[in-house]
């Protein structure tokens, strides 16, 4: 079962990065993890936010005109 509200992947890291005076690239190398892993964390966070607003989403069908 997915988490109701997974934290943003960068939560808690921003302050540490600034305090240490490192660049994001330097910290990324130290933390490790693949780009796929970080993107999955971001996607889970984004999807949770969309699910919270699901009742407010309105979809309108757009029909394509054929010439």
C-alpha positions in Angstrom: 0.0 0.0 0.0 1.5 3.4 -1.0 2.1 6.0 1.7 -0.6 8.6 2.0 1.8 11.5 1.9 5.4 10.5 1.2 7.9 13.2 2.0 9.6 15.2 -0.7 13.0 13.6 -1.5 14.8 16.8 -0.7 13.1 17.4 2.7 15.8 17.8 5.3 18.6 17.8 2.7 18.4 21.5 1.7 19.4 22.8 5.2 22.2 20.3 5.4 23.6 21.2 2.0 23.5 24.9 2.8 25.1 24.4 6.2 27.9 22.3 4.9 28.6 24.7 2.0 28.4 21.9 -0.6 26.9 21.9 -4.0 23.9 19.7 -4.8 26.2 17.7 -7.2 28.7 17.1 -4.4 26.0 15.9 -2.0 24.5 13.7 -4.6 27.8 11.9 -5.1 28.2 11.4 -1.3 24.6 10.1 -0.8 24.6 7.8 -3.7 21.5 6.2 -5.1 20.6 5.9 -8.7 18.8 8.6 -10.7 15.9 6.0 -11.0 15.6 5.7 -7.2 15.5 9.5 -6.7 12.9 9.8 -9.6 10.7 7.1 -8.0 10.8 9.0 -4.7 9.8 12.2 -6.5 7.1 10.5 -8.5 5.6 8.9 -5.3 5.5 12.4 -3.7 3.9 14.0 -6.8 1.3 11.2 -7.2 0.3 11.6 -3.5 -0.3 15.3 -4.0 -2.4 14.7 -7.1 -4.4 12.0 -5.3 -5.2 14.5 -2.5 -6.8 16.8 -5.1 -8.5 14.0 -7.1 -12.0 15.3 -6.4 -11.1 18.7 -7.8 -9.7 17.4 -11.1 -12.0 18.0 -14.1 -11.4 16.2 -17.4 -12.8 17.5 -20.6 -12.6 15.3 -23.7 -11.0 17.0 -26.7 -12.0 15.7 -30.1 -9.6 15.7 -32.9 -10.7 17.3 -36.2 -9.7 15.3 -39.3 -9.1 17.4 -42.4 
